[in-house]
Amino acid sequence: MTEQERQLGRRNFIKAVATLPAAGALLWKAASLRPVTAGIIGPGGQGRVLMENCNPNFIKLVAVCDIFPPNLLRGLDIAKRNHDPNAEGHSDYRKLLERKDIEAVLIAAPLWMHSQMAVDALQAGKHVFCEKTMAYTVDDCKKMIQAARSARKNLQIGHQRAYNPLYHQAHELIKNGTIGEIYHVRALWHRNGDWRRKIEDPKFDPRPWGYDSIEQLVNWRLYNKYSHGLMSELCSHQIHAINWFAGNVPQSVVGTGGVYRYKDGREVFDHLYAIFQYPNNLTVTYSSIQSNAYDHYYEEFMGTKGTIILGGETEALLFMEGDRGKASELEVKADKGGPVMEASESRGRDAAGNSVSGTGSGLSAVSAYRLELEGFARTIRNGEPNLCDGEEGLKAATAILKADEAVKQTKILEISQNLYNV
Ligand SMILES: NC(=O)c1ccc[n+]([C@@H]2O[C@H](COP(=O)([O-])OP(=O)(O)OC[C@H]3O[C@@H](n4cnc5c(N)ncnc54)[C@H](O)[C@@H]3O)[C@@H](O)[C@H]2O)c1
């Protein structure tokens, strides 16, 4: 896409949003509430992103649990600095759950532990914010929902697009028919790298915690015992958003893929391709590759009247059918030294990691983490709607877990409606 096209798309989106009755009146105004006292389990990469984006006026983190001492110390440092100078550290999450003053837990441990930790926490009377993907199996997801229902506690899943204002604006535009009927969504997440983490403390023995080796603890996302690879780590976010926008869930999926590039002992595929079939003839094509980052990541909704592209969680573009011609005219004018559209807004990073101009949303890629955690506290304190509850998490998890099977078997698989129901 040329810079002129991008600018046109960005301006179109901003103009269209300005016509929405709800524009500027989104849910997330500053408000005060009594902070929810909480602990976090798993302050690794994402856990610490959550901690740094956790507003202590909404959630006060008083305890941290991690089995890996360097991460426990890093997490404790953030908790003491931003939340509570007396924050406590634990290596066994059940100890953290024993604390009576803790009302909620944030779970950012590897996928295979989500369900057990969440169910234990809910049964201990805590509200739970659990990172995506919701759980390792559909049954595990359902156990979490049942535990939340029995305990009458809030269960939120960390698909942060649910709290991203750009996604809400795009959703409104799609609902009001701006881009017409949608038969095709294209989504992808492309990277160029091996996805490996460096092992910082090779002597640490994680076997008491169920990890076969330090390699498997640190690089858990590369092994089937703990992870569903690119499907659970990346695709689930995008399928969550597509389910939400479609107001539906896929009925079948076909896929293929393999370990094509990194034959380094990993078990999860480094390239995968899937096609999800939704009701009403909506087809979603998906790819996630680890050999080329040019396209970065986005979801592209193609309607009979126009296209909305949501890129990198920070950029929203709208093109009406025929706009490609208009953008080319602008390019010709620019080449001849004529007027071009102004580019005043700032945006995130492009595929190559270069800083580029964008939506004017004022959003950084991490803003939605702060908003989703504030939302979690609002639901607990004020009863405000949970925008990504267990039921929503289950829908995304069911679709990607079936897609993972389809990709591994290179088969078309039906997704029974029963899987989505609890
Ligand atoms: N929402 C997002 O955008 C996003 C982004 C990245 C990761 N995630 C999710 O966050 C979760 C964690 O991913 P990550 O990248 O931070 O992984 P990570 O390996 O960096 O962190 C996981 C942490 O959990 C700890 N841990 C493992 N088993 C434990 C146990 N039994 N008890 C306590 N601590 C334990 C590890 O020592 C580590 O510190 C995953 O579910 C992942 O999908 C979400």
PDBQT file of the ligand as one rigid body, heavy atoms in Angstrom, charges set to zero:
ROOT
HETATM    1  N1  LIG A 501      -2.744 -10.488  25.294  1.00  0.00    +0.000 N 
HETATM    2  C1  LIG A 501      -1.598 -10.470  24.640  1.00  0.00    +0.000 C 
HETATM    3  O1  LIG A 501      -1.391  -9.674  23.725  1.00  0.00    +0.000 OA
HETATM    4  C2  LIG A 501      -0.537 -11.466  25.003  1.00  0.00    +0.000 A 
HETATM    5  C3  LIG A 501       0.773 -11.284  24.533  1.00  0.00    +0.000 A 
HETATM    6  C4  LIG A 501       1.734 -12.234  24.899  1.00  0.00    +0.000 A 
HETATM    7  C5  LIG A 501       1.396 -13.316  25.699  1.00  0.00    +0.000 A 
HETATM    8  N2  LIG A 501       0.106 -13.463  26.124  1.00  0.00    +0.000 N 
HETATM    9  C6  LIG A 501      -0.295 -14.616  26.949  1.00  0.00    +0.000 C 
HETATM   10  O2  LIG A 501       0.267 -14.477  28.243  1.00  0.00    +0.000 OA
HETATM   11  C7  LIG A 501       0.578 -15.762  28.770  1.00  0.00    +0.000 C 
HETATM   12  C8  LIG A 501       2.058 -15.791  29.156  1.00  0.00    +0.000 C 
HETATM   13  O3  LIG A 501       2.845 -15.574  28.010  1.00  0.00    +0.000 OA
HETATM   14  P1  LIG A 501       4.308 -14.927  28.133  1.00  0.00    +0.000 P 
HETATM   15  O4  LIG A 501       4.720 -14.577  26.780  1.00  0.00    +0.000 OA
HETATM   16  O5  LIG A 501       4.300 -13.854  29.164  1.00  0.00    +0.000 OA
HETATM   17  O6  LIG A 501       5.138 -16.177  28.670  1.00  0.00    +0.000 OA
HETATM   18  P2  LIG A 501       6.406 -16.137  29.608  1.00  0.00    +0.000 P 
HETATM   19  O7  LIG A 501       7.051 -17.459  29.515  1.00  0.00    +0.000 OA
HETATM   20  O8  LIG A 501       7.203 -14.907  29.311  1.00  0.00    +0.000 OA
HETATM   21  O9  LIG A 501       5.795 -15.931  31.058  1.00  0.00    +0.000 OA
HETATM   22  C9  LIG A 501       5.128 -16.945  31.748  1.00  0.00    +0.000 C 
HETATM   23  C10 LIG A 501       5.542 -16.856  33.211  1.00  0.00    +0.000 C 
HETATM   24  O10 LIG A 501       4.800 -17.832  33.936  1.00  0.00    +0.000 OA
HETATM   25  C11 LIG A 501       5.683 -18.456  34.846  1.00  0.00    +0.000 C 
HETATM   26  N3  LIG A 501       5.128 -19.744  35.221  1.00  0.00    +0.000 N 
HETATM   27  C12 LIG A 501       5.101 -20.894  34.486  1.00  0.00    +0.000 A 
HETATM   28  N4  LIG A 501       4.473 -21.870  35.163  1.00  0.00    +0.000 NA
HETATM   29  C13 LIG A 501       4.107 -21.338  36.353  1.00  0.00    +0.000 A 
HETATM   30  C14 LIG A 501       3.439 -21.854  37.496  1.00  0.00    +0.000 A 
HETATM   31  N5  LIG A 501       3.033 -23.116  37.564  1.00  0.00    +0.000 N 
HETATM   32  N6  LIG A 501       3.232 -21.016  38.541  1.00  0.00    +0.000 NA
HETATM   33  C15 LIG A 501       3.645 -19.736  38.490  1.00  0.00    +0.000 A 
HETATM   34  N7  LIG A 501       4.311 -19.186  37.456  1.00  0.00    +0.000 NA
HETATM   35  C16 LIG A 501       4.506 -19.981  36.376  1.00  0.00    +0.000 A 
HETATM   36  C17 LIG A 501       7.005 -18.523  34.088  1.00  0.00    +0.000 C 
HETATM   37  O11 LIG A 501       8.103 -18.739  34.949  1.00  0.00    +0.000 OA
HETATM   38  C18 LIG A 501       7.030 -17.180  33.409  1.00  0.00    +0.000 C 
HETATM   39  O12 LIG A 501       7.619 -16.189  34.220  1.00  0.00    +0.000 OA
HETATM   40  C19 LIG A 501       0.214 -16.767  27.686  1.00  0.00    +0.000 C 
HETATM   41  O13 LIG A 501      -1.064 -17.263  27.908  1.00  0.00    +0.000 OA
HETATM   42  C20 LIG A 501       0.230 -15.933  26.422  1.00  0.00    +0.000 C 
HETATM   43  O14 LIG A 501      -0.606 -16.422  25.418  1.00  0.00    +0.000 OA
HETATM   44  C21 LIG A 501      -0.845 -12.557  25.808  1.00  0.00    +0.000 A 
ENDROOT
TORSDOF 0
